[in-house]
Amino acid sequence: MKKNLLLFLLPVLLLSCKTQKLDNQFSIVDIGSTQISTFAEIINNKPENPDEILVRKIYIPNKELWEGYLGDENDFLKWTNEKALSQADLWKENKEVNSQILSDELKKYAKEMSVFTGYKPKGKWYLVYGPAFTDLGGLSNGVMLIDLANKVNINNNIIINLYPHELNHQIYSVTKPQTEKIVLDRIIDEGFATYVSYIFHKKKYTKADELKYTEEEFQYCISNEDKLIGLLKKYYLSNDENQSRDFASRNYKIGEKYPGAIGYYLGFRIVEEFVKRNGEDSWKKIYTMKPIEVLEQSFLLK
């Protein structure tokens, strides 16, 4: 009986969400389109077993995502019935955010980044209408998600502009040598992703835009760079995970006029100085260098 049930469910699971694969190591799962159609089915047809339909079509095929982001099956059903179904029409009518377009663009950008960097991104992406805990973020094992319900994601372009940065994370996490200097690793990782996005976009956006700072915040960092370098000297060799998170957190500020996520600025400056001293295309070397080597060859600490 179990075997027959599995044979019955397999095609259902495979068809429940559209998955695009560039190769066996990179895939995009568009849950959003499935959610919109499933929610419409439930709202319009009022079936006797709505929870069963939700679990079969949306939860089970994407259990990895829901468990990592929201919770178990009960958490999923509670959130869907209390929050998601009431928002379904708004999500469907919002033409500014379209999961199919975002999925197609992500596939295109992944190919372009592979050509641009010489390395293929590796991991899985989910496009989903979720509880809006994040706009775009990472889970474990190279899993990324875009929460289309987050109010920050107001249109497709806002999201698409983030693709080079996030894809660089998925490349660099595989190519870089493993070290134990957690703070420096995080700083370089974020700064490098920001720098690659900056040049991938052909410097179309300002450095402040790429860092997600205001221009005033960016200029304040420049004016107070000596203090920031002192902060780098103090903590870069630390393997404290909490300190690492502070350097990357938008909610943590070292002072009133500084932006959050100050590690992005420091990492960007390290990469910028490295390239200045080693040649225009030298940023490609960073993929296989130890972060401490990148810092030393930037001479930012002098």
TILOKE-696825 format. One record per residue (C-alpha): residue number from 1; x, y, z. Coordinates in Angstrom, 1 decimal, decimal comma. Example, Ala and Ser with C-alpha at 12.3 -4.5 7.8 and 13.67 -1.06 7.14 Angstrom:
<nodes>
<node><n>1</n><x>12,3</x><y>-4,5</y><z>7,8</z></node>
<node><n>2</n><x>13,7</x><y>-1,1</y><z>7,1</z></node>
</nodes>
This chain:
<nodes>
<node><n>1</n><x>0,0</x><y>0,0</y><z>0,0</z></node>
<node><n>2</n><x>2,8</x><y>2,4</y><z>0,9</z></node>
<node><n>3</n><x>4,6</x><y>1,7</y><z>-2,3</z></node>
<node><n>4</n><x>1,4</x><y>2,4</y><z>-4,3</z></node>
<node><n>5</n><x>0,9</x><y>5,6</y><z>-2,4</z></node>
<node><n>6</n><x>4,4</x><y>6,8</y><z>-3,2</z></node>
<node><n>7</n><x>4,0</x><y>5,9</y><z>-6,8</z></node>
<node><n>8</n><x>0,8</x><y>8,0</y><z>-6,9</z></node>
<node><n>9</n><x>2,3</x><y>11,0</y><z>-5,1</z></node>
<node><n>10</n><x>5,5</x><y>11,1</y><z>-7,1</z></node>
<node><n>11</n><x>4,1</x><y>12,7</y><z>-10,2</z></node>
<node><n>12</n><x>2,0</x><y>15,0</y><z>-8,1</z></node>
<node><n>13</n><x>5,0</x><y>16,3</y><z>-6,2</z></node>
<node><n>14</n><x>7,0</x><y>16,7</y><z>-9,4</z></node>
<node><n>15</n><x>4,3</x><y>18,8</y><z>-11,0</z></node>
<node><n>16</n><x>3,3</x><y>20,9</y><z>-8,0</z></node>
<node><n>17</n><x>5,9</x><y>23,6</y><z>-8,4</z></node>
<node><n>18</n><x>7,9</x><y>24,7</y><z>-11,5</z></node>
<node><n>19</n><x>11,6</x><y>24,0</y><z>-11,1</z></node>
<node><n>20</n><x>14,2</x><y>25,4</y><z>-13,5</z></node>
<node><n>21</n><x>17,6</x><y>23,8</y><z>-13,5</z></node>
<node><n>22</n><x>20,7</x><y>25,2</y><z>-15,1</z></node>
<node><n>23</n><x>22,6</x><y>22,0</y><z>-14,0</z></node>
<node><n>24</n><x>22,5</x><y>19,6</y><z>-11,2</z></node>
<node><n>25</n><x>24,0</x><y>22,1</y><z>-8,8</z></node>
<node><n>26</n><x>21,8</x><y>25,1</y><z>-9,4</z></node>
<node><n>27</n><x>18,0</x><y>25,2</y><z>-9,4</z></node>
<node><n>28</n><x>15,1</x><y>27,7</y><z>-9,1</z></node>
<node><n>29</n><x>11,8</x><y>26,7</y><z>-7,5</z></node>
<node><n>30</n><x>8,8</x><y>29,0</y><z>-8,3</z></node>
<node><n>31</n><x>6,4</x><y>28,3</y><z>-5,4</z></node>
<node><n>32</n><x>4,7</x><y>31,7</y><z>-5,9</z></node>
<node><n>33</n><x>2,9</x><y>30,7</y><z>-9,1</z></node>
<node><n>34</n><x>1,7</x><y>27,5</y><z>-7,5</z></node>
<node><n>35</n><x>0,5</x><y>29,4</y><z>-4,4</z></node>
<node><n>36</n><x>-1,5</x><y>31,9</y><z>-6,5</z></node>
<node><n>37</n><x>-3,3</x><y>29,2</y><z>-8,5</z></node>
<node><n>38</n><x>-3,9</x><y>27,0</y><z>-5,4</z></node>
<node><n>39</n><x>-5,3</x><y>29,8</y><z>-3,3</z></node>
<node><n>40</n><x>-7,6</x><y>30,8</y><z>-6,2</z></node>
<node><n>41</n><x>-8,8</x><y>27,2</y><z>-6,4</z></node>
<node><n>42</n><x>-9,6</x><y>27,1</y><z>-2,7</z></node>
<node><n>43</n><x>-11,3</x><y>30,5</y><z>-2,6</z></node>
<node><n>44</n><x>-13,4</x><y>30,0</y><z>-5,7</z></node>
<node><n>45</n><x>-14,3</x><y>26,3</y><z>-5,4</z></node>
<node><n>46</n><x>-14,5</x><y>26,0</y><z>-1,6</z></node>
<node><n>47</n><x>-13,4</x><y>22,3</y><z>-1,5</z></node>
<node><n>48</n><x>-14,2</x><y>20,2</y><z>1,5</z></node>
<node><n>49</n><x>-10,5</x><y>19,4</y><z>2,1</z></node>
<node><n>50</n><x>-8,6</x><y>22,7</y><z>1,7</z></node>
<node><n>51</n><x>-5,9</x><y>21,8</y><z>4,2</z></node>
<node><n>52</n><x>-5,1</x><y>18,6</y><z>2,3</z></node>
<node><n>53</n><x>-4,8</x><y>20,5</y><z>-0,9</z></node>
<node><n>54</n><x>-2,5</x><y>23,1</y><z>0,6</z></node>
<node><n>55</n><x>-0,2</x><y>20,4</y><z>2,1</z></node>
<node><n>56</n><x>-0,1</x><y>18,3</y><z>-1,0</z></node>
<node><n>57</n><x>0,5</x><y>21,1</y><z>-3,5</z></node>
<node><n>58</n><x>2,5</x><y>23,6</y><z>-1,5</z></node>
<node><n>59</n><x>4,0</x><y>22,2</y><z>1,7</z></node>
<node><n>60</n><x>5,2</x><y>18,7</y><z>0,9</z></node>
<node><n>61</n><x>7,1</x><y>19,5</y><z>-2,3</z></node>
<node><n>62</n><x>8,9</x><y>22,3</y><z>-0,6</z></node>
<node><n>63</n><x>9,2</x><y>21,0</y><z>3,0</z></node>
<node><n>64</n><x>12,9</x><y>22,0</y><z>3,1</z></node>
<node><n>65</n><x>11,9</x><y>25,6</y><z>2,6</z></node>
<node><n>66</n><x>9,0</x><y>25,8</y><z>4,9</z></node>
<node><n>67</n><x>10,7</x><y>24,0</y><z>7,8</z></node>
<node><n>68</n><x>13,8</x><y>26,3</y><z>7,5</z></node>
<node><n>69</n><x>11,8</x><y>29,5</y><z>7,1</z></node>
<node><n>70</n><x>8,4</x><y>29,1</y><z>8,8</z></node>
<node><n>71</n><x>8,0</x><y>25,8</y><z>10,7</z></node>
<node><n>72</n><x>6,3</x><y>22,5</y><z>10,5</z></node>
<node><n>73</n><x>3,1</x><y>21,5</y><z>8,7</z></node>
<node><n>74</n><x>0,9</x><y>22,9</y><z>11,4</z></node>
<node><n>75</n><x>2,7</x><y>26,2</y><z>11,4</z></node>
<node><n>76</n><x>2,3</x><y>26,3</y><z>7,6</z></node>
<node><n>77</n><x>-1,4</x><y>25,7</y><z>7,7</z></node>
<node><n>78</n><x>-2,0</x><y>28,2</y><z>10,5</z></node>
<node><n>79</n><x>-0,1</x><y>30,9</y><z>8,7</z></node>
<node><n>80</n><x>-1,8</x><y>30,1</y><z>5,3</z></node>
<node><n>81</n><x>-5,3</x><y>30,0</y><z>6,7</z></node>
<node><n>82</n><x>-5,0</x><y>33,1</y><z>8,9</z></node>
<node><n>83</n><x>-2,8</x><y>35,3</y><z>6,8</z></node>
<node><n>84</n><x>-1,9</x><y>34,1</y><z>3,3</z></node>
<node><n>85</n><x>-5,4</x><y>33,3</y><z>1,9</z></node>
<node><n>86</n><x>-6,7</x><y>36,8</y><z>2,8</z></node>
<node><n>87</n><x>-3,8</x><y>38,3</y><z>0,8</z></node>
<node><n>88</n><x>-4,1</x><y>36,1</y><z>-2,2</z></node>
<node><n>89</n><x>-6,0</x><y>38,5</y><z>-4,4</z></node>
<node><n>90</n><x>-3,6</x><y>41,3</y><z>-3,6</z></node>
<node><n>91</n><x>-0,7</x><y>39,2</y><z>-4,5</z></node>
<node><n>92</n><x>-2,3</x><y>38,0</y><z>-7,7</z></node>
<node><n>93</n><x>-3,3</x><y>41,5</y><z>-8,8</z></node>
<node><n>94</n><x>0,1</x><y>43,0</y><z>-8,1</z></node>
<node><n>95</n><x>1,6</x><y>43,1</y><z>-11,6</z></node>
<node><n>96</n><x>4,8</x><y>44,8</y><z>-10,3</z></node>
<node><n>97</n><x>6,0</x><y>41,5</y><z>-8,7</z></node>
<node><n>98</n><x>5,8</x><y>38,4</y><z>-10,9</z></node>
<node><n>99</n><x>7,4</x><y>35,2</y><z>-9,8</z></node>
<node><n>100</n><x>7,6</x><y>33,8</y><z>-13,3</z></node>
<node><n>101</n><x>9,5</x><y>36,9</y><z>-14,6</z></node>
<node><n>102</n><x>11,8</x><y>36,8</y><z>-11,5</z></node>
<node><n>103</n><x>12,5</x><y>33,1</y><z>-12,0</z></node>
<node><n>104</n><x>13,4</x><y>33,6</y><z>-15,7</z></node>
<node><n>105</n><x>15,6</x><y>36,6</y><z>-14,9</z></node>
<node><n>106</n><x>17,4</x><y>34,7</y><z>-12,2</z></node>
<node><n>107</n><x>18,2</x><y>31,9</y><z>-14,6</z></node>
<node><n>108</n><x>19,5</x><y>34,4</y><z>-17,1</z></node>
<node><n>109</n><x>21,6</x><y>36,2</y><z>-14,4</z></node>
<node><n>110</n><x>23,1</x><y>32,9</y><z>-13,2</z></node>
<node><n>111</n><x>24,3</x><y>32,2</y><z>-16,7</z></node>
<node><n>112</n><x>25,7</x><y>35,7</y><z>-17,1</z></node>
<node><n>113</n><x>27,5</x><y>35,6</y><z>-13,7</z></node>
<node><n>114</n><x>29,0</x><y>32,3</y><z>-14,7</z></node>
<node><n>115</n><x>30,5</x><y>33,9</y><z>-17,8</z></node>
<node><n>116</n><x>31,5</x><y>37,1</y><z>-16,0</z></node>
<node><n>117</n><x>33,3</x><y>35,4</y><z>-13,1</z></node>
<node><n>118</n><x>34,4</x><y>32,1</y><z>-14,6</z></node>
<node><n>119</n><x>32,6</x><y>30,1</y><z>-11,9</z></node>
<node><n>120</n><x>29,1</x><y>28,6</y><z>-11,7</z></node>
<node><n>121</n><x>26,8</x><y>29,5</y><z>-8,8</z></node>
<node><n>122</n><x>25,7</x><y>26,5</y><z>-6,8</z></node>
<node><n>123</n><x>22,6</x><y>26,2</y><z>-4,7</z></node>
<node><n>124</n><x>18,8</x><y>26,3</y><z>-4,7</z></node>
<node><n>125</n><x>16,5</x><y>29,4</y><z>-4,9</z></node>
<node><n>126</n><x>12,9</x><y>29,6</y><z>-3,8</z></node>
<node><n>127</n><x>10,5</x><y>32,3</y><z>-4,9</z></node>
<node><n>128</n><x>7,6</x><y>32,3</y><z>-2,5</z></node>
<node><n>129</n><x>4,9</x><y>34,4</y><z>-0,9</z></node>
<node><n>130</n><x>5,8</x><y>33,9</y><z>2,8</z></node>
<node><n>131</n><x>5,5</x><y>35,5</y><z>6,2</z></node>
<node><n>132</n><x>7,8</x><y>38,3</y><z>5,1</z></node>
<node><n>133</n><x>10,4</x><y>37,6</y><z>7,8</z></node>
<node><n>134</n><x>13,0</x><y>38,7</y><z>5,1</z></node>
<node><n>135</n><x>13,0</x><y>40,2</y><z>1,7</z></node>
<node><n>136</n><x>15,8</x><y>38,0</y><z>0,4</z></node>
<node><n>137</n><x>17,9</x><y>35,7</y><z>2,5</z></node>
<node><n>138</n><x>19,7</x><y>32,5</y><z>2,9</z></node>
<node><n>139</n><x>18,9</x><y>29,3</y><z>4,8</z></node>
<node><n>140</n><x>21,4</x><y>26,5</y><z>5,1</z></node>
<node><n>141</n><x>23,3</x><y>24,5</y><z>2,5</z></node>
<node><n>142</n><x>23,2</x><y>27,1</y><z>-0,2</z></node>
<node><n>143</n><x>19,4</x><y>27,6</y><z>-0,1</z></node>
<node><n>144</n><x>18,2</x><y>31,1</y><z>-0,9</z></node>
<node><n>145</n><x>14,7</x><y>32,5</y><z>-0,8</z></node>
<node><n>146</n><x>12,9</x><y>35,6</y><z>-2,1</z></node>
<node><n>147</n><x>9,9</x><y>36,4</y><z>-0,1</z></node>
<node><n>148</n><x>7,6</x><y>38,1</y><z>-2,6</z></node>
<node><n>149</n><x>5,2</x><y>39,2</y><z>0,2</z></node>
<node><n>150</n><x>7,8</x><y>41,4</y><z>1,9</z></node>
<node><n>151</n><x>7,0</x><y>45,1</y><z>1,5</z></node>
<node><n>152</n><x>10,6</x><y>45,9</y><z>0,5</z></node>
<node><n>153</n><x>10,1</x><y>43,9</y><z>-2,7</z></node>
<node><n>154</n><x>7,9</x><y>46,5</y><z>-4,3</z></node>
<node><n>155</n><x>8,7</x><y>45,5</y><z>-7,9</z></node>
<node><n>156</n><x>10,7</x><y>43,1</y><z>-10,0</z></node>
<node><n>157</n><x>13,6</x><y>45,4</y><z>-10,7</z></node>
<node><n>158</n><x>14,3</x><y>46,0</y><z>-6,9</z></node>
<node><n>159</n><x>14,7</x><y>42,2</y><z>-6,6</z></node>
<node><n>160</n><x>16,6</x><y>41,6</y><z>-9,8</z></node>
<node><n>161</n><x>19,2</x><y>44,2</y><z>-9,0</z></node>
<node><n>162</n><x>20,2</x><y>42,0</y><z>-6,0</z></node>
<node><n>163</n><x>20,9</x><y>38,9</y><z>-8,1</z></node>
<node><n>164</n><x>24,6</x><y>39,5</y><z>-8,8</z></node>
<node><n>165</n><x>25,4</x><y>40,1</y><z>-5,1</z></node>
<node><n>166</n><x>23,6</x><y>37,0</y><z>-4,0</z></node>
<node><n>167</n><x>24,8</x><y>34,8</y><z>-6,8</z></node>
<node><n>168</n><x>28,3</x><y>35,9</y><z>-5,9</z></node>
<node><n>169</n><x>27,8</x><y>34,5</y><z>-2,4</z></node>
<node><n>170</n><x>26,8</x><y>31,2</y><z>-3,9</z></node>
<node><n>171</n><x>29,9</x><y>31,1</y><z>-6,0</z></node>
<node><n>172</n><x>32,4</x><y>32,3</y><z>-3,4</z></node>
<node><n>173</n><x>31,1</x><y>29,9</y><z>-0,7</z></node>
<node><n>174</n><x>32,3</x><y>27,1</y><z>-2,9</z></node>
<node><n>175</n><x>35,5</x><y>28,5</y><z>-4,2</z></node>
<node><n>176</n><x>37,1</x><y>30,1</y><z>-1,2</z></node>
<node><n>177</n><x>39,5</x><y>28,2</y><z>1,1</z></node>
<node><n>178</n><x>38,1</x><y>27,3</y><z>4,5</z></node>
<node><n>179</n><x>39,4</x><y>29,3</y><z>7,4</z></node>
<node><n>180</n><x>38,5</x><y>30,0</y><z>11,0</z></node>
<node><n>181</n><x>38,7</x><y>33,8</y><z>11,0</z></node>
<node><n>182</n><x>34,9</x><y>34,2</y><z>11,0</z></node>
<node><n>183</n><x>34,8</x><y>38,0</y><z>11,2</z></node>
<node><n>184</n><x>37,2</x><y>38,6</y><z>8,4</z></node>
<node><n>185</n><x>35,6</x><y>35,9</y><z>6,3</z></node>
<node><n>186</n><x>32,2</x><y>37,6</y><z>6,7</z></node>
<node><n>187</n><x>33,5</x><y>41,1</y><z>5,9</z></node>
<node><n>188</n><x>35,3</x><y>39,9</y><z>2,8</z></node>
<node><n>189</n><x>32,3</x><y>37,8</y><z>1,7</z></node>
<node><n>190</n><x>29,9</x><y>40,8</y><z>1,9</z></node>
<node><n>191</n><x>32,3</x><y>43,3</y><z>0,5</z></node>
<node><n>192</n><x>33,4</x><y>41,1</y><z>-2,4</z></node>
<node><n>193</n><x>29,7</x><y>40,4</y><z>-3,3</z></node>
<node><n>194</n><x>29,1</x><y>44,2</y><z>-3,3</z></node>
<node><n>195</n><x>32,1</x><y>44,9</y><z>-5,4</z></node>
<node><n>196</n><x>31,3</x><y>42,2</y><z>-8,0</z></node>
<node><n>197</n><x>27,7</x><y>43,5</y><z>-8,2</z></node>
<node><n>198</n><x>29,1</x><y>47,1</y><z>-8,7</z></node>
<node><n>199</n><x>31,3</x><y>46,1</y><z>-11,7</z></node>
<node><n>200</n><x>28,8</x><y>43,6</y><z>-13,1</z></node>
<node><n>201</n><x>26,3</x><y>46,5</y><z>-13,3</z></node>
<node><n>202</n><x>29,1</x><y>48,5</y><z>-15,0</z></node>
<node><n>203</n><x>29,1</x><y>51,0</y><z>-12,2</z></node>
<node><n>204</n><x>25,6</x><y>52,0</y><z>-13,2</z></node>
<node><n>205</n><x>24,7</x><y>52,4</y><z>-9,5</z></node>
<node><n>206</n><x>26,6</x><y>54,4</y><z>-7,0</z></node>
<node><n>207</n><x>28,8</x><y>52,6</y><z>-4,4</z></node>
<node><n>208</n><x>26,3</x><y>53,8</y><z>-1,8</z></node>
<node><n>209</n><x>23,4</x><y>52,2</y><z>-3,7</z></node>
<node><n>210</n><x>25,3</x><y>48,9</y><z>-4,0</z></node>
<node><n>211</n><x>26,0</x><y>48,9</y><z>-0,3</z></node>
<node><n>212</n><x>22,4</x><y>49,8</y><z>0,5</z></node>
<node><n>213</n><x>23,5</x><y>53,0</y><z>2,3</z></node>
<node><n>214</n><x>22,3</x><y>56,5</y><z>1,9</z></node>
<node><n>215</n><x>24,7</x><y>58,8</y><z>0,3</z></node>
<node><n>216</n><x>25,1</x><y>60,6</y><z>3,6</z></node>
<node><n>217</n><x>26,0</x><y>57,4</y><z>5,4</z></node>
<node><n>218</n><x>28,5</x><y>56,5</y><z>2,7</z></node>
<node><n>219</n><x>30,2</x><y>59,9</y><z>2,9</z></node>
<node><n>220</n><x>30,3</x><y>59,6</y><z>6,7</z></node>
<node><n>221</n><x>32,1</x><y>56,3</y><z>6,4</z></node>
<node><n>222</n><x>34,7</x><y>57,9</y><z>4,0</z></node>
<node><n>223</n><x>35,2</x><y>60,8</y><z>6,4</z></node>
<node><n>224</n><x>35,7</x><y>58,4</y><z>9,4</z></node>
<node><n>225</n><x>37,6</x><y>55,6</y><z>7,6</z></node>
<node><n>226</n><x>40,5</x><y>55,8</y><z>10,1</z></node>
<node><n>227</n><x>38,1</x><y>54,9</y><z>12,9</z></node>
<node><n>228</n><x>36,6</x><y>52,1</y><z>10,8</z></node>
<node><n>229</n><x>40,0</x><y>50,7</y><z>10,0</z></node>
<node><n>230</n><x>40,8</x><y>50,7</y><z>13,8</z></node>
<node><n>231</n><x>37,6</x><y>48,7</y><z>14,3</z></node>
<node><n>232</n><x>38,8</x><y>46,2</y><z>11,6</z></node>
<node><n>233</n><x>42,2</x><y>45,9</y><z>13,3</z></node>
<node><n>234</n><x>40,5</x><y>45,1</y><z>16,6</z></node>
<node><n>235</n><x>38,1</x><y>42,4</y><z>15,4</z></node>
<node><n>236</n><x>39,2</x><y>40,9</y><z>12,0</z></node>
<node><n>237</n><x>41,0</x><y>37,9</y><z>13,5</z></node>
<node><n>238</n><x>38,1</x><y>37,0</y><z>15,8</z></node>
<node><n>239</n><x>36,2</x><y>33,7</y><z>15,4</z></node>
<node><n>240</n><x>33,2</x><y>35,0</y><z>17,4</z></node>
<node><n>241</n><x>30,0</x><y>34,3</y><z>15,5</z></node>
<node><n>242</n><x>28,1</x><y>37,1</y><z>17,3</z></node>
<node><n>243</n><x>30,7</x><y>39,7</y><z>16,3</z></node>
<node><n>244</n><x>30,5</x><y>38,4</y><z>12,7</z></node>
<node><n>245</n><x>26,8</x><y>38,9</y><z>12,7</z></node>
<node><n>246</n><x>27,1</x><y>42,4</y><z>14,0</z></node>
<node><n>247</n><x>29,4</x><y>43,4</y><z>11,2</z></node>
<node><n>248</n><x>26,7</x><y>42,2</y><z>8,7</z></node>
<node><n>249</n><x>23,5</x><y>43,3</y><z>10,5</z></node>
<node><n>250</n><x>21,5</x><y>46,2</y><z>9,1</z></node>
<node><n>251</n><x>20,1</x><y>46,6</y><z>12,6</z></node>
<node><n>252</n><x>23,5</x><y>47,0</y><z>14,4</z></node>
<node><n>253</n><x>25,3</x><y>50,4</y><z>14,3</z></node>
<node><n>254</n><x>28,6</x><y>51,3</y><z>15,8</z></node>
<node><n>255</n><x>27,5</x><y>54,9</y><z>16,2</z></node>
<node><n>256</n><x>24,6</x><y>57,2</y><z>15,5</z></node>
<node><n>257</n><x>25,6</x><y>58,5</y><z>12,1</z></node>
<node><n>258</n><x>27,0</x><y>55,2</y><z>10,8</z></node>
<node><n>259</n><x>25,0</x><y>52,8</y><z>8,7</z></node>
<node><n>260</n><x>24,2</x><y>49,3</y><z>9,8</z></node>
<node><n>261</n><x>26,1</x><y>46,4</y><z>8,2</z></node>
<node><n>262</n><x>29,4</x><y>48,3</y><z>8,5</z></node>
<node><n>263</n><x>31,3</x><y>45,2</y><z>7,4</z></node>
<node><n>264</n><x>29,9</x><y>45,7</y><z>3,9</z></node>
<node><n>265</n><x>31,8</x><y>49,0</y><z>3,7</z></node>
<node><n>266</n><x>35,0</x><y>47,5</y><z>5,1</z></node>
<node><n>267</n><x>34,9</x><y>44,5</y><z>2,8</z></node>
<node><n>268</n><x>34,2</x><y>46,7</y><z>-0,2</z></node>
<node><n>269</n><x>37,2</x><y>48,9</y><z>0,7</z></node>
<node><n>270</n><x>39,5</x><y>45,9</y><z>1,1</z></node>
<node><n>271</n><x>38,5</x><y>44,6</y><z>-2,3</z></node>
<node><n>272</n><x>38,8</x><y>48,0</y><z>-3,9</z></node>
<node><n>273</n><x>42,3</x><y>48,5</y><z>-2,5</z></node>
<node><n>274</n><x>43,3</x><y>45,0</y><z>-3,6</z></node>
<node><n>275</n><x>42,2</x><y>45,7</y><z>-7,1</z></node>
<node><n>276</n><x>43,9</x><y>49,1</y><z>-7,2</z></node>
<node><n>277</n><x>47,2</x><y>47,5</y><z>-6,3</z></node>
<node><n>278</n><x>46,9</x><y>44,3</y><z>-8,3</z></node>
<node><n>279</n><x>45,2</x><y>45,2</y><z>-11,6</z></node>
<node><n>280</n><x>41,7</x><y>45,8</y><z>-12,9</z></node>
<node><n>281</n><x>40,9</x><y>42,1</y><z>-13,4</z></node>
<node><n>282</n><x>42,6</x><y>41,0</y><z>-10,2</z></node>
<node><n>283</n><x>39,3</x><y>40,7</y><z>-8,4</z></node>
<node><n>284</n><x>38,9</x><y>37,3</y><z>-10,0</z></node>
<node><n>285</n><x>41,8</x><y>36,0</y><z>-8,0</z></node>
<node><n>286</n><x>39,9</x><y>36,6</y><z>-4,8</z></node>
<node><n>287</n><x>37,6</x><y>33,6</y><z>-5,4</z></node>
<node><n>288</n><x>40,4</x><y>31,2</y><z>-4,5</z></node>
<node><n>289</n><x>42,4</x><y>33,3</y><z>-2,1</z></node>
<node><n>290</n><x>42,3</x><y>33,1</y><z>1,7</z></node>
<node><n>291</n><x>40,6</x><y>36,2</y><z>3,1</z></node>
<node><n>292</n><x>43,7</x><y>37,1</y><z>5,1</z></node>
<node><n>293</n><x>45,7</x><y>37,1</y><z>1,9</z></node>
<node><n>294</n><x>43,3</x><y>39,5</y><z>0,3</z></node>
<node><n>295</n><x>43,5</x><y>41,8</y><z>3,3</z></node>
<node><n>296</n><x>47,3</x><y>41,7</y><z>3,4</z></node>
<node><n>297</n><x>47,5</x><y>42,4</y><z>-0,3</z></node>
<node><n>298</n><x>45,1</x><y>45,3</y><z>-0,1</z></node>
<node><n>299</n><x>47,4</x><y>47,1</y><z>2,4</z></node>
<node><n>300</n><x>44,4</x><y>48,7</y><z>3,9</z></node>
<node><n>301</n><x>45,8</x><y>48,0</y><z>7,4</z></node>
<node><n>302</n><x>49,2</x><y>49,3</y><z>6,3</z></node>
</nodes>
